[in-house]
């Protein structure tokens, strides 16, 4: 299971770089400065959590930890909902999509809580 999350994280990081470049080079002449800032926030959280997924996989190195798997799953969901809703908001100029963003934020927070429990579990039982 760990490999698949590392692969997913690498894909998410690739997309974050591509979206960051797109935002820097293609959006500035097409949308308002406020929308460019929204895009930048989306890319920031997207890339941060892709890297966090890789770091957690390396640091905790346990494909059997249910807490690590939950953390990774919540991070993927969180990136899709949080950053994805912001990307769509900018591209479609549909402010209602902003209502989805907090759900992504809650998912990212849940991912960090699960990562905490995975780290505690690892510190108490190094074989887990």
N, C-alpha and C positions, 0 to 999 in steps of 0.2 A: 504494500500500500504506500510506503514511504516514497518509492521511486515515482509513482504516479503523481504524488503531490509535488515532488521536485520538478518533474516535467511540466506540470501545470504552472508552477511558479515561474519557471523559465519562459514559458509561453506568455504569461501575464507580464513579465518584465519586458519581453520583446515588444508586446503591444503597447506598453506604457511609453517606451522610448519612441516608437513610431507615432503615437498620439501626441507626445510632447513635441516632436518635430513638426507634425502637422499643425499643431496649435501655434507654434512659433512662426511658421512660414506661410500658412494658408489662411488662418483665421483673422489675423490682425486687420486685414483690409475688408473683411466681410461682416464682422460683428462688432458690437460696442466693446469698449475697454472693460466694462463690468463683466461681460460674457467671456472675454479672454481670461480675466482673473478667475472666473468660475471654472473654466477649462483647466487652468493651472492648478487649482486646488484638486480637481479630479485626478490629474496626472500625478500630483504629489502623493496623495493617499494610495493611488493605484500602485505606483512604483515602490513606495515604502512597504506596503503589505506583501508585494511579490518578493521583495528582499527578505522580509521577516519570515516568510514561509521557508525560504532556503536556509536561513540562519537557524530557525527552529529545528529543521530536519537534521542539520549538521550537529547542533549542540545537544539535542536530546537523543538523536540517533536510535530511535526505537520504533520500529514499525508496528509493534504490538500495543503501544500505548493508546488507549481509547481517548484519553484527553488530548494527545497530540493530533490524532485524527479529527477530533471534533474542532480543535483550534484551526487546523488547516481548512476544514470544510466551511467553518464560519468566515474565515478570511476570503475564500473564493466567493461565497455568497455576498459578503460585505463589499468586495470590490465591484462585483457585478451590479449590486443595487446602488451603492453609494456613488462610485465613479460613473457607472453606466448611466444612472439617471441624470447626472450632471452633464455628461457628454451629450445625451439626447436633448436635454434642456437647451444647451447651447446650439446644437445643430438644427433643432426644429423650432426654437424660440417658443417653447411650450412651458410656461412657468408652472403649470400643474404637476409636471414631473418632479418638481422640487418636493412634493409630498412623499415621494418614495425614498428620497435621500436619507431621512432619519432612520428608516428601517435598515438601510445599509450601515449606518453608523452604529446602531445597536448590535448588528451582526459582527462588526469589527470589534466592538467592546466585548462581546461574548467570546470571540476568538482569543482575545488577550486574557480573559478570565480562564479559559480552558488551557491556554499556554502556561499560565501560572500554576494550575493544578498539575499539568504534565511535568513542569520543572520540580515541583514539590515531590511528586511521585518518584521522579528520577533520583532526587537527592536522598530519599528514604530507602529506596530499593534500586541500586545501580543495575541490577539484572533486568529491570522492567523497562 
